[in-house]
Amino acid sequence: MKKLIFTISLLVIVSIAGFSQLKLEGSHNANLKTIMLKKGVVKYLMKIPNENQIVIYNLDHTVWKMISLSVPKNHKFRTTDLIKIQTSDIYVVK
């Protein structure tokens, strides 16, 4: 009898869990990288080459900081690997 009750309750729990779905919290393009701040806080970094900007997002996809880069005329930045921001000690996690 105990096995029957256990089996039925297990089947109910599994069937309820089987109907759950994943929820999409947000999406970004391929320019997104993961960064880690000095204190171990993880953020997302996205470059916007046409506007010479870097946008840093929190893990909940809200904007944490926008950084405008001063790029000389007729130049564009293509990668964020060589950029070091002195004010907050951000480095790219590989």
RAQUI-V991413 format. One record per residue. N is the residue number from 0. RES is the residue in three letters. SS is DSSP state (@ for helix, = for strand, . for the rest). NEAR is the number of other C-alpha atoms within 12 Angstrom. Layout:
n:N res:RES ss:SS near:NEAR
n:N res:RES ss:SS near:NEAR
//
This chain:
n:0 res:MET ss:. near:7
n:1 res:LYS ss:@ near:8
n:2 res:LYS ss:@ near:9
n:3 res:LEU ss:@ near:10
n:4 res:ILE ss:@ near:11
n:5 res:PHE ss:@ near:12
n:6 res:THR ss:@ near:13
n:7 res:ILE ss:@ near:14
n:8 res:SER ss:@ near:14
n:9 res:LEU ss:@ near:14
n:10 res:LEU ss:@ near:14
n:11 res:VAL ss:@ near:14
n:12 res:ILE ss:@ near:14
n:13 res:VAL ss:@ near:13
n:14 res:SER ss:@ near:12
n:15 res:ILE ss:@ near:12
n:16 res:ALA ss:@ near:12
n:17 res:GLY ss:@ near:11
n:18 res:PHE ss:. near:10
n:19 res:SER ss:. near:10
n:20 res:GLN ss:. near:8
n:21 res:LEU ss:. near:8
n:22 res:LYS ss:. near:7
n:23 res:LEU ss:. near:9
n:24 res:GLU ss:. near:10
n:25 res:GLY ss:. near:12
n:26 res:SER ss:. near:16
n:27 res:HIS ss:. near:18
n:28 res:ASN ss:. near:12
n:29 res:ALA ss:. near:12
n:30 res:ASN ss:. near:20
n:31 res:LEU ss:= near:23
n:32 res:LYS ss:= near:26
n:33 res:THR ss:= near:27
n:34 res:ILE ss:= near:29
n:35 res:MET ss:= near:23
n:36 res:LEU ss:. near:23
n:37 res:LYS ss:. near:17
n:38 res:LYS ss:. near:12
n:39 res:GLY ss:. near:14
n:40 res:VAL ss:. near:18
n:41 res:VAL ss:= near:23
n:42 res:LYS ss:= near:29
n:43 res:TYR ss:= near:34
n:44 res:LEU ss:= near:38
n:45 res:MET ss:= near:34
n:46 res:LYS ss:= near:31
n:47 res:ILE ss:= near:25
n:48 res:PRO ss:@ near:21
n:49 res:ASN ss:@ near:15
n:50 res:GLU ss:@ near:19
n:51 res:ASN ss:. near:24
n:52 res:GLN ss:= near:24
n:53 res:ILE ss:= near:31
n:54 res:VAL ss:= near:30
n:55 res:ILE ss:= near:32
n:56 res:TYR ss:= near:28
n:57 res:ASN ss:. near:22
n:58 res:LEU ss:. near:20
n:59 res:ASP ss:. near:15
n:60 res:HIS ss:. near:21
n:61 res:THR ss:. near:18
n:62 res:VAL ss:= near:17
n:63 res:TRP ss:= near:18
n:64 res:LYS ss:= near:18
n:65 res:MET ss:= near:20
n:66 res:ILE ss:= near:25
n:67 res:SER ss:= near:18
n:68 res:LEU ss:. near:23
n:69 res:SER ss:. near:16
n:70 res:VAL ss:. near:15
n:71 res:PRO ss:. near:9
n:72 res:LYS ss:. near:8
n:73 res:ASN ss:. near:9
n:74 res:HIS ss:. near:13
n:75 res:LYS ss:. near:18
n:76 res:PHE ss:. near:23
n:77 res:ARG ss:. near:20
n:78 res:THR ss:. near:20
n:79 res:THR ss:. near:30
n:80 res:ASP ss:. near:20
n:81 res:LEU ss:. near:11
n:82 res:ILE ss:. near:20
n:83 res:LYS ss:. near:18
n:84 res:ILE ss:= near:18
n:85 res:GLN ss:. near:10
n:86 res:THR ss:. near:10
n:87 res:SER ss:. near:15
n:88 res:ASP ss:. near:16
n:89 res:ILE ss:= near:26
n:90 res:TYR ss:= near:27
n:91 res:VAL ss:= near:26
n:92 res:VAL ss:. near:19
n:93 res:LYS ss:. near:8
//
